[in-house]
Amino acid sequence: MAENQAEYLVTMQPVEGSLFAQSLLLKRAECRRAGLGNDSTGLYPPHVSVTGFFKATEQQVNQLLSIVGAEFADAIRRARAGHISLEDGQFVKVKQLLTTNGGHVILDIAAPAMSDFAASLAAKAARIGAHVRPKAVRHMSIAAGRHDQELHEIAKIHQDLDMGECGWNLVVSRLLYRSDVESLQRDGKTHEFCDVLRLPIPRTSDVGWEAIYEPSNQDEYIVPPWKELHQTPFAHGEGQAVYAD
């Protein structure tokens, strides 16, 4: 019998509790209070997609965790060595708020090392039979599928978003429950994820980061609930990120 597969996702997420993370959640709550409703972006915690959803067995995902650590460390080293050009010397730079003709409000993001990492991860994942679709890692979706008036109002609410430099994590998550916009609107039900791995993305001024990615230390960054097979889904919160038992 074939081994069961689960769905996974790799994202970049602002460090919980940072001014940027708090500002994003507060603005999301402000949009709801303004009667602007929900769309597909509200199904997720604030994030930048590094991959699309992909399926993997438990054996494959354990191999993938090692691949993630190795390829992430390699991308960081190459950026530090000047082989990947960073904007303003930052590994992740939040640039500006934009609206699109397709009804989206996005934050323009520059993270070339993470884009390089995504491509390398996908190539290595294919060798173990996992189909991982890399993303360009160039934006964070704030709103999607909105008409012009909603775009204007959402952009106006976010115009004073605190976009200062903040810390980021690279996060590998397992999907526990898939929701939809109708359930989000009716019951506040988001997708539920169990975080498997969180790796801090260094800033150029960081020192000592290499030790994080040594095989003897990487287990420290596997999220404890995953080790204990304890589900800790992301739950919909009013202005804050909630991980609920």
Secondary structure by P-SEA (a helix, b strand, c coil): cccbbbbbbbbbbcccccaaaaaaaaaaaaaaaacccccccccccccccccccccccaaaaaaaaaaaaaaaaaaaaaaaacccccccccccccccccccccbbbbbbbbbaaaaaaaaaaaaaaaaaccccccccccbbbccccccaaaaaaaaaaaccccccbbbbbbbbbbbcccccaaaaaaccccbbbbbcbbbbbcccccccccccccccccccccccccccccccccccccccccccc
